[in-house]
Amino acid sequence: MLERKTVLIRYDEIGLKGRNRKYFVKCLLKNIKRALSHLENIHFSSPRGRIFLYIPSSISLECSTILKTIPGISSFSIGVSLNPDFDLISDLAVKWIESKLDSVKSLKFCVKTRRSNKSFPNTSQEVNLEVGSRIMKILSRRGLTVNIKEAEYVFEIELGRSETVVFDNREPGLCGLPVGSSGNVLCMLSGGIDSPVSAFMMACRGCRVHFVFFDNQPFLGRGGYDKVLNLAKKINKIQTRGILYVVPFQEVQVAIRDHCNEENRVVLYRRMMYRIADEIAKGQRYMALVTGESLSQVASQTLENLAAVSCITSLSVFRPLIGMNKESIITRAKKIGTYDVSIEPQPDCCSIFMPKNPVTRSKIRFLERDEEKIPWKELRNDALARMEIIKLDDLSSR
């Protein structure tokens, strides 16, 4: 007979959604089913406040690895479903704890019960006491002691309306909201450290993130293209169905370099990027733009320069990193696994044309005067016409 496990999935923020909670739970459950679709013999249920998976024991590790990458899950535990019988529960607890005592001289433990089934005749505290005393009766001579505040081992019991689940582990999730519950956005992905972190943060707020990269292969080679592709694939793993738009940008940069004031170059590049991203987003009905900009981190990200680029679009511009310092952003990048790719040596598409003294407090009227010197509409339309569109799911096996 196939041995099975029960996976108890918890969500926190979704539980505060009131009348809309069913929508968010349905979205999260759909994302979980999609992420685990390649695994067989999994069954699902979603009683109030929880999601349960019933899986073969053989796929426990793989299932755990995948669940850690799904936004909307606050934590999960892999355990066993039992009848709410104190003898059955205590016997299993003793078996699990004995395996721990084989490698240590002493162990502090406690029992924690959550009783969502209020018709169960015993309170949570009574269940803790009943099960704990039975465990101690058998194992106290082997160095087992009760310590609620400093427990090294926690045996947990979930008394639900439909079933009872016991477990001894809690794995953290990404928290946040399920991808797809907040709409689609377009992230300007540069290949640096910042923008992948922004994209990740927006995915954890329920957005499906698509990406636009402004490519300059004639000057920089293919390294930047490959790096951005790897970063987009990493972020897409937690959401699926993302699209990467690769826009040839060299003609735009050359025109700005040759005809506009040197100090304004970087802001002018950014304004053209915003124009192109705006066209893509509106054409695909994406609801906002996302950038990795952090206030005053570099010359192009002062309040004045951010205002000068934001005014290009009528879409909302989300900057999740706006108040973070570089050290905090790097820490987050390492945590989500994008840092090592981001620091691969490769200049971004602005650095090769960087002026010696970029303007830090640009004036929009001066920028517009510069833009009159170039056919920016034709340049924008030509870049869009030659744009490459990559469905990231199609690359998942590469």
One Martini backbone bead per residue (centre of mass of N, CA, C, O) as a GRO file, in nm:
protein
  398
    1MET     BB    1   0.097   0.036   0.021
    2LEU     BB    2   0.070   0.369  -0.013
    3GLU     BB    3   0.239   0.605   0.141
    4ARG     BB    4   0.109   0.890   0.319
    5LYS     BB    5   0.076   1.245   0.322
    6THR     BB    6   0.018   1.555   0.498
    7VAL     BB    7  -0.037   1.887   0.381
    8LEU     BB    8  -0.012   2.190   0.563
    9ILE     BB    9  -0.148   2.500   0.456
   10ARG     BB   10  -0.063   2.839   0.518
   11TYR     BB   11  -0.231   3.156   0.564
   12ASP     BB   12  -0.251   3.508   0.637
   13GLU     BB   13  -0.336   3.757   0.457
   14ILE     BB   14  -0.586   3.621   0.328
   15GLY     BB   15  -0.751   3.603   0.606
   16LEU     BB   16  -0.816   3.940   0.578
   17LYS     BB   17  -1.030   3.961   0.312
   18GLY     BB   18  -1.300   3.853   0.367
   19ARG     BB   19  -1.511   3.836   0.102
   20ASN     BB   20  -1.234   3.783  -0.084
   21ARG     BB   21  -1.099   3.515   0.009
   22LYS     BB   22  -1.188   3.303  -0.201
   23TYR     BB   23  -1.028   3.421  -0.435
   24PHE     BB   24  -0.740   3.385  -0.312
   25VAL     BB   25  -0.756   3.082  -0.254
   26LYS     BB   26  -0.810   2.995  -0.544
   27CYS     BB   27  -0.546   3.112  -0.657
   28LEU     BB   28  -0.350   2.952  -0.480
   29LEU     BB   29  -0.447   2.667  -0.557
   30LYS     BB   30  -0.382   2.695  -0.858
   31ASN     BB   31  -0.075   2.740  -0.820
   32ILE     BB   32  -0.017   2.473  -0.680
   33LYS     BB   33  -0.118   2.284  -0.901
   34ARG     BB   34   0.075   2.386  -1.120
   35ALA     BB   35   0.349   2.330  -0.969
   36LEU     BB   36   0.245   2.003  -0.924
   37SER     BB   37   0.159   1.872  -1.209
   38HIS     BB   38   0.412   1.658  -1.238
   39LEU     BB   39   0.272   1.520  -1.005
   40GLU     BB   40   0.146   1.233  -0.856
   41ASN     BB   41  -0.106   1.159  -0.636
   42ILE     BB   42  -0.269   1.434  -0.579
   43HIS     BB   43  -0.462   1.585  -0.321
   44PHE     BB   44  -0.731   1.822  -0.252
   45SER     BB   45  -0.806   2.076   0.007
   46SER     BB   46  -1.027   2.370   0.144
   47PRO     BB   47  -1.062   2.458   0.427
   48ARG     BB   48  -1.098   2.681   0.653
   49GLY     BB   49  -0.770   2.835   0.664
   50ARG     BB   50  -0.686   2.591   0.464
   51ILE     BB   51  -0.453   2.359   0.299
   52PHE     BB   52  -0.467   2.033   0.152
   53LEU     BB   53  -0.235   1.765   0.103
   54TYR     BB   54  -0.212   1.441  -0.067
   55ILE     BB   55   0.082   1.241  -0.049
   56PRO     BB   56   0.343   1.079  -0.134
   57SER     BB   57   0.626   1.017   0.042
   58SER     BB   58   0.833   1.025  -0.207
   59ILE     BB   59   0.753   1.359  -0.257
   60SER     BB   60   0.815   1.546  -0.012
   61LEU     BB   61   1.072   1.704  -0.090
   62GLU     BB   62   0.975   1.825  -0.360
   63CYS     BB   63   0.725   1.962  -0.248
   64SER     BB   64   0.871   2.147  -0.047
   65THR     BB   65   1.046   2.304  -0.251
   66ILE     BB   66   0.805   2.427  -0.409
   67LEU     BB   67   0.639   2.570  -0.177
   68LYS     BB   68   0.874   2.785  -0.117
   69THR     BB   69   0.794   2.936  -0.421
   70ILE     BB   70   0.496   3.032  -0.319
   71PRO     BB   71   0.303   3.280  -0.314
   72GLY     BB   72   0.093   3.297  -0.001
   73ILE     BB   73   0.272   3.123   0.179
   74SER     BB   74   0.363   3.107   0.514
   75SER     BB   75   0.322   2.789   0.575
   76PHE     BB   76   0.431   2.439   0.631
   77SER     BB   77   0.330   2.086   0.676
   78ILE     BB   78   0.446   1.748   0.719
   79GLY     BB   79   0.221   1.476   0.778
   80VAL     BB   80  -0.046   1.304   0.958
   81SER     BB   81  -0.339   1.128   0.936
   82LEU     BB   82  -0.584   1.096   1.203
   83ASN     BB   83  -0.744   0.989   1.450
   84PRO     BB   84  -0.888   1.136   1.748
   85ASP     BB   85  -0.660   0.956   1.920
   86PHE     BB   86  -0.452   0.942   2.186
   87ASP     BB   87  -0.301   0.677   2.128
   88LEU     BB   88  -0.217   0.729   1.835
   89ILE     BB   89  -0.076   1.000   1.880
   90SER     BB   90   0.130   0.911   2.098
   91ASP     BB   91   0.270   0.682   1.944
   92LEU     BB   92   0.381   0.862   1.717
   93ALA     BB   93   0.540   1.057   1.894
   94VAL     BB   94   0.732   0.850   2.016
   95LYS     BB   95   0.860   0.759   1.752
   96TRP     BB   96   0.976   1.036   1.670
   97ILE     BB   97   1.138   1.101   1.933
   98GLU     BB   98   1.323   0.852   1.941
   99SER     BB   99   1.486   0.934   1.686
  100LYS     BB  100   1.612   1.182   1.838
  101LEU     BB  101   1.735   1.035   2.100
  102ASP     BB  102   1.960   0.869   1.950
  103SER     BB  103   2.148   1.161   1.918
  104VAL     BB  104   2.071   1.243   2.221
  105LYS     BB  105   2.057   1.300   2.571
  106SER     BB  106   1.858   1.550   2.535
  107LEU     BB  107   1.503   1.689   2.539
  108LYS     BB  108   1.305   1.955   2.450
  109PHE     BB  109   0.944   1.969   2.488
  110CYS     BB  110   0.620   2.000   2.311
  111VAL     BB  111   0.265   2.058   2.293
  112LYS     BB  112   0.055   2.160   2.011
  113THR     BB  113  -0.282   2.288   1.977
  114ARG     BB  114  -0.537   2.302   1.718
  115ARG     BB  115  -0.896   2.389   1.751
  116SER     BB  116  -1.136   2.406   1.498
  117ASN     BB  117  -1.300   2.181   1.644
  118LYS     BB  118  -1.541   2.267   1.881
  119SER     BB  119  -1.671   1.967   1.927
  120PHE     BB  120  -1.447   1.886   2.076
  121PRO     BB  121  -1.426   1.782   2.410
  122ASN     BB  122  -1.140   1.912   2.409
  123THR     BB  123  -0.911   2.120   2.474
  124SER     BB  124  -0.605   2.222   2.391
  125GLN     BB  125  -0.481   2.192   2.676
  126GLU     BB  126  -0.585   1.905   2.727
  127VAL     BB  127  -0.436   1.774   2.493
  128ASN     BB  128  -0.152   1.848   2.574
  129LEU     BB  129  -0.159   1.699   2.847
  130GLU     BB  130  -0.238   1.415   2.752
  131VAL     BB  131  -0.010   1.365   2.544
  132GLY     BB  132   0.238   1.453   2.715
  133SER     BB  133   0.205   1.243   2.947
  134ARG     BB  134   0.236   0.989   2.768
  135ILE     BB  135   0.518   1.051   2.667
  136MET     BB  136   0.663   1.079   2.947
  137LYS     BB  137   0.603   0.792   3.053
  138ILE     BB  138   0.811   0.666   2.834
  139LEU     BB  139   1.065   0.908   2.797
  140SER     BB  140   1.190   1.039   3.063
  141ARG     BB  141   1.447   0.835   3.094
  142ARG     BB  142   1.579   0.967   2.809
  143GLY     BB  143   1.576   1.301   2.852
  144LEU     BB  144   1.285   1.406   2.863
  145THR     BB  145   1.148   1.742   2.850
  146VAL     BB  146   0.951   2.009   2.953
  147ASN     BB  147   0.943   2.309   2.724
  148ILE     BB  148   0.767   2.565   2.599
  149LYS     BB  149   0.973   2.811   2.545
  150GLU     BB  150   1.246   2.597   2.476
  151ALA     BB  151   1.182   2.412   2.247
  152GLU     BB  152   1.333   2.158   2.033
  153TYR     BB  153   1.048   2.005   2.026
  154VAL     BB  154   0.747   2.002   1.820
  155PHE     BB  155   0.425   1.879   1.876
  156GLU     BB  156   0.156   1.878   1.645
  157ILE     BB  157  -0.203   1.957   1.650
  158GLU     BB  158  -0.482   1.922   1.416
  159LEU     BB  159  -0.824   1.997   1.486
  160GLY     BB  160  -1.049   1.929   1.261
  161ARG     BB  161  -1.348   1.880   1.108
  162SER     BB  162  -1.238   1.632   0.910
  163GLU     BB  163  -0.943   1.624   1.055
  164THR     BB  164  -0.633   1.487   1.182
  165VAL     BB  165  -0.311   1.648   1.231
  166VAL     BB  166   0.034   1.552   1.248
  167PHE     BB  167   0.342   1.731   1.349
  168ASP     BB  168   0.721   1.848   1.340
  169ASN     BB  169   0.687   2.090   1.120
  170ARG     BB  170   0.803   2.421   0.987
  171GLU     BB  171   0.776   2.586   0.685
  172PRO     BB  172   0.864   2.852   0.517
  173GLY     BB  173   0.733   3.106   0.327
  174LEU     BB  174   0.672   3.393   0.121
  175CYS     BB  175   0.409   3.499   0.135
  176GLY     BB  176   0.160   3.707   0.075
  177LEU     BB  177   0.037   3.684  -0.257
  178PRO     BB  178  -0.106   3.548  -0.514
  179VAL     BB  179  -0.044   3.500  -0.821
  180GLY     BB  180  -0.293   3.701  -1.005
  181SER     BB  181  -0.453   3.888  -0.786
  182SER     BB  182  -0.318   4.190  -0.907
  183GLY     BB  183  -0.199   4.148  -1.183
  184ASN     BB  184  -0.020   4.311  -1.447
  185VAL     BB  185   0.333   4.372  -1.504
  186LEU     BB  186   0.620   4.589  -1.597
  187CYS     BB  187   0.965   4.519  -1.598
  188MET     BB  188   1.273   4.688  -1.580
  189LEU     BB  189   1.539   4.493  -1.695
  190SER     BB  190   1.903   4.517  -1.655
  191GLY     BB  191   2.103   4.301  -1.475
  192GLY     BB  192   2.113   4.386  -1.204
  193ILE     BB  193   2.030   4.387  -0.868
  194ASP     BB  194   1.751   4.543  -0.839
  195SER     BB  195   1.518   4.457  -1.042
  196PRO     BB  196   1.475   4.159  -0.947
  197VAL     BB  197   1.375   4.239  -0.666
  198SER     BB  198   1.129   4.396  -0.755
  199ALA     BB  199   0.991   4.163  -0.903
  200PHE     BB  200   0.967   3.976  -0.660
  201MET     BB  201   0.796   4.166  -0.480
  202MET     BB  202   0.553   4.182  -0.679
  203ALA     BB  203   0.487   3.880  -0.682
  204CYS     BB  204   0.430   3.886  -0.361
  205ARG     BB  205   0.172   4.094  -0.442
  206GLY     BB  206   0.020   3.931  -0.697
  207CYS     BB  207   0.195   3.967  -0.946
  208ARG     BB  208   0.246   3.949  -1.286
  209VAL     BB  209   0.568   3.943  -1.427
  210HIS     BB  210   0.707   4.134  -1.671
  211PHE     BB  211   0.964   4.202  -1.929
  212VAL     BB  212   1.215   4.460  -2.005
  213PHE     BB  213   1.486   4.483  -2.246
  214PHE     BB  214   1.768   4.692  -2.324
  215ASP     BB  215   1.949   4.639  -2.603
  216ASN     BB  216   2.333   4.632  -2.694
  217GLN     BB  217   2.510   4.430  -2.878
  218PRO     BB  218   2.708   4.594  -3.062
  219PHE     BB  219   2.861   4.701  -2.785
  220LEU     BB  220   2.820   4.446  -2.551
  221GLY     BB  221   2.699   4.201  -2.642
  222ARG     BB  222   2.545   3.893  -2.511
  223GLY     BB  223   2.572   3.900  -2.200
  224GLY     BB  224   2.321   4.070  -2.116
  225TYR     BB  225   2.108   3.889  -2.239
  226ASP     BB  226   2.173   3.627  -2.077
  227LYS     BB  227   2.138   3.745  -1.797
  228VAL     BB  228   1.841   3.837  -1.818
  229LEU     BB  229   1.728   3.562  -1.887
  230ASN     BB  230   1.808   3.428  -1.618
  231LEU     BB  231   1.653   3.621  -1.432
  232ALA     BB  232   1.370   3.580  -1.550
  233LYS     BB  233   1.359   3.275  -1.492
  234LYS     BB  234   1.381   3.293  -1.185
  235ILE     BB  235   1.122   3.459  -1.137
  236ASN     BB  236   0.925   3.268  -1.301
  237LYS     BB  237   0.924   3.024  -1.098
  238ILE     BB  238   0.706   3.182  -0.895
  239GLN     BB  239   0.469   3.218  -1.149
  240THR     BB  240   0.458   3.209  -1.441
  241ARG     BB  241   0.384   3.338  -1.765
  242GLY     BB  242   0.617   3.500  -1.854
  243ILE     BB  243   0.750   3.794  -2.030
  244LEU     BB  244   1.008   3.881  -2.269
  245TYR     BB  245   1.129   4.199  -2.376
  246VAL     BB  246   1.345   4.271  -2.654
  247VAL     BB  247   1.507   4.585  -2.705
  248PRO     BB  248   1.648   4.769  -2.941
  249PHE     BB  249   1.882   5.053  -2.840
  250GLN     BB  250   2.119   5.176  -3.009
  251GLU     BB  251   1.988   5.404  -3.183
  252VAL     BB  252   1.898   5.576  -2.950
  253GLN     BB  253   2.176   5.627  -2.820
  254VAL     BB  254   2.320   5.749  -3.061
  255ALA     BB  255   2.129   5.990  -3.099
  256ILE     BB  256   2.178   6.115  -2.819
  257ARG     BB  257   2.486   6.136  -2.830
  258ASP     BB  258   2.500   6.317  -3.107
  259HIS     BB  259   2.249   6.555  -3.025
  260CYS     BB  260   2.285   6.580  -2.714
  261ASN     BB  261   2.337   6.664  -2.412
  262GLU     BB  262   2.550   6.507  -2.212
  263GLU     BB  263   2.420   6.544  -1.919
  264ASN     BB  264   2.127   6.416  -2.032
  265ARG     BB  265   2.147   6.123  -2.127
  266VAL     BB  266   2.037   5.934  -1.905
  267VAL     BB  267   1.752   6.059  -1.890
  268LEU     BB  268   1.688   6.013  -2.189
  269TYR     BB  269   1.704   5.714  -2.187
  270ARG     BB  270   1.481   5.674  -1.976
  271ARG     BB  271   1.252   5.809  -2.134
  272MET     BB  272   1.260   5.602  -2.366
  273MET     BB  273   1.203   5.356  -2.198
  274TYR     BB  274   0.930   5.450  -2.096
  275ARG     BB  275   0.792   5.475  -2.369
  276ILE     BB  276   0.821   5.178  -2.452
  277ALA     BB  277   0.693   5.048  -2.201
  278ASP     BB  278   0.421   5.187  -2.233
  279GLU     BB  279   0.343   5.054  -2.503
  280ILE     BB  280   0.351   4.765  -2.409
  281ALA     BB  281   0.160   4.776  -2.167
  282LYS     BB  282  -0.091   4.887  -2.316
  283GLY     BB  283  -0.102   4.661  -2.536
  284GLN     BB  284  -0.126   4.431  -2.281
  285ARG     BB  285  -0.271   4.543  -2.020
  286TYR     BB  286  -0.089   4.658  -1.824
  287MET     BB  287  -0.098   4.837  -1.502
  288ALA     BB  288   0.228   4.863  -1.469
  289LEU     BB  289   0.537   4.982  -1.364
  290VAL     BB  290   0.874   4.850  -1.297
  291THR     BB  291   1.148   4.930  -1.076
  292GLY     BB  292   1.494   4.960  -0.926
  293GLU     BB  293   1.463   5.222  -0.786
  294SER     BB  294   1.662   5.438  -0.568
  295LEU     BB  295   1.693   5.694  -0.376
  296SER     BB  296   1.997   5.840  -0.464
  297GLN     BB  297   2.194   5.610  -0.563
  298VAL     BB  298   2.194   5.771  -0.830
  299ALA     BB  299   2.180   6.030  -1.049
  300SER     BB  300   1.899   5.923  -1.189
  301GLN     BB  301   1.754   5.905  -0.865
  302THR     BB  302   1.638   6.162  -0.821
  303LEU     BB  303   1.364   6.342  -0.782
  304GLU     BB  304   1.389   6.497  -1.048
  305ASN     BB  305   1.451   6.251  -1.237
  306LEU     BB  306   1.204   6.083  -1.168
  307ALA     BB  307   1.001   6.295  -1.267
  308ALA     BB  308   1.112   6.311  -1.567
  309VAL     BB  309   1.019   6.002  -1.627
  310SER     BB  310   0.725   5.968  -1.514
  311CYS     BB  311   0.580   6.178  -1.715
  312ILE     BB  312   0.565   5.985  -1.969
  313THR     BB  313   0.347   5.829  -1.799
  314SER     BB  314   0.011   5.712  -1.695
  315LEU     BB  315   0.124   5.504  -1.536
  316SER     BB  316   0.211   5.328  -1.288
  317VAL     BB  317   0.503   5.351  -1.067
  318PHE     BB  318   0.694   5.096  -0.930
  319ARG     BB  319   0.921   5.124  -0.623
  320PRO     BB  320   1.017   4.900  -0.391
  321LEU     BB  321   1.328   5.037  -0.332
  322ILE     BB  322   1.320   5.347  -0.258
  323GLY     BB  323   1.409   5.302   0.077
  324MET     BB  324   1.662   5.137   0.006
  325ASN     BB  325   1.961   5.012   0.053
  326LYS     BB  326   2.211   4.835  -0.086
  327GLU     BB  327   2.251   4.622   0.134
  328SER     BB  328   1.953   4.528   0.143
  329ILE     BB  329   1.935   4.442  -0.153
  330ILE     BB  330   2.159   4.231  -0.149
  331THR     BB  331   2.036   4.049   0.064
  332ARG     BB  332   1.782   3.985  -0.103
  333ALA     BB  333   1.925   3.869  -0.355
  334LYS     BB  334   2.055   3.629  -0.206
  335LYS     BB  335   1.792   3.499  -0.102
  336ILE     BB  336   1.660   3.466  -0.411
  337GLY     BB  337   1.914   3.402  -0.626
  338THR     BB  338   2.033   3.673  -0.809
  339TYR     BB  339   2.319   3.781  -0.741
  340ASP     BB  340   2.525   3.604  -0.906
  341VAL     BB  341   2.415   3.702  -1.178
  342SER     BB  342   2.428   4.017  -1.144
  343ILE     BB  343   2.764   4.017  -1.098
  344GLU     BB  344   2.823   3.969  -1.368
  345PRO     BB  345   3.032   4.089  -1.602
  346GLN     BB  346   2.828   4.367  -1.722
  347PRO     BB  347   2.725   4.621  -1.884
  348ASP     BB  348   2.502   4.839  -1.924
  349CYS     BB  349   2.323   5.032  -2.169
  350CYS     BB  350   2.458   5.312  -2.043
  351SER     BB  351   2.767   5.304  -1.967
  352ILE     BB  352   2.905   5.352  -2.252
  353PHE     BB  353   2.741   5.657  -2.246
  354MET     BB  354   2.860   5.797  -2.008
  355PRO     BB  355   2.886   6.078  -1.854
  356LYS     BB  356   3.087   6.265  -1.654
  357ASN     BB  357   2.830   6.483  -1.578
  358PRO     BB  358   2.550   6.410  -1.460
  359VAL     BB  359   2.246   6.502  -1.410
  360THR     BB  360   2.054   6.562  -1.096
  361ARG     BB  361   1.859   6.832  -1.190
  362SER     BB  362   1.642   6.818  -1.400
  363LYS     BB  363   1.482   6.977  -1.681
  364ILE     BB  364   1.220   6.928  -1.879
  365ARG     BB  365   1.259   7.152  -2.092
  366PHE     BB  366   1.552   7.060  -2.170
  367LEU     BB  367   1.479   6.774  -2.257
  368GLU     BB  368   1.276   6.854  -2.480
  369ARG     BB  369   1.480   7.012  -2.647
  370ASP     BB  370   1.658   6.769  -2.710
  371GLU     BB  371   1.430   6.586  -2.842
  372GLU     BB  372   1.398   6.774  -3.099
  373LYS     BB  373   1.678   6.656  -3.233
  374ILE     BB  374   1.508   6.388  -3.247
  375PRO     BB  375   1.329   6.097  -3.380
  376TRP     BB  376   1.172   5.946  -3.132
  377LYS     BB  377   0.925   5.809  -3.261
  378GLU     BB  378   1.076   5.643  -3.474
  379LEU     BB  379   1.264   5.500  -3.276
  380ARG     BB  380   1.046   5.364  -3.110
  381ASN     BB  381   0.897   5.210  -3.343
  382ASP     BB  382   1.144   5.050  -3.441
  383ALA     BB  383   1.202   4.899  -3.178
  384LEU     BB  384   0.922   4.758  -3.161
  385ALA     BB  385   0.939   4.610  -3.441
  386ARG     BB  386   1.227   4.454  -3.333
  387MET     BB  387   1.110   4.294  -3.115
  388GLU     BB  388   1.151   4.046  -2.872
  389ILE     BB  389   0.955   3.749  -2.784
  390ILE     BB  390   0.951   3.573  -2.462
  391LYS     BB  391   0.854   3.267  -2.336
  392LEU     BB  392   0.951   3.144  -2.032
  393ASP     BB  393   0.820   2.861  -2.018
  394ASP     BB  394   0.976   2.750  -2.276
  395LEU     BB  395   1.264   2.759  -2.090
  396SER     BB  396   1.245   2.566  -1.832
  397SER     BB  397   1.425   2.315  -1.965
  398ARG     BB  398   1.713   2.480  -2.020
   0.00000   0.00000   0.00000
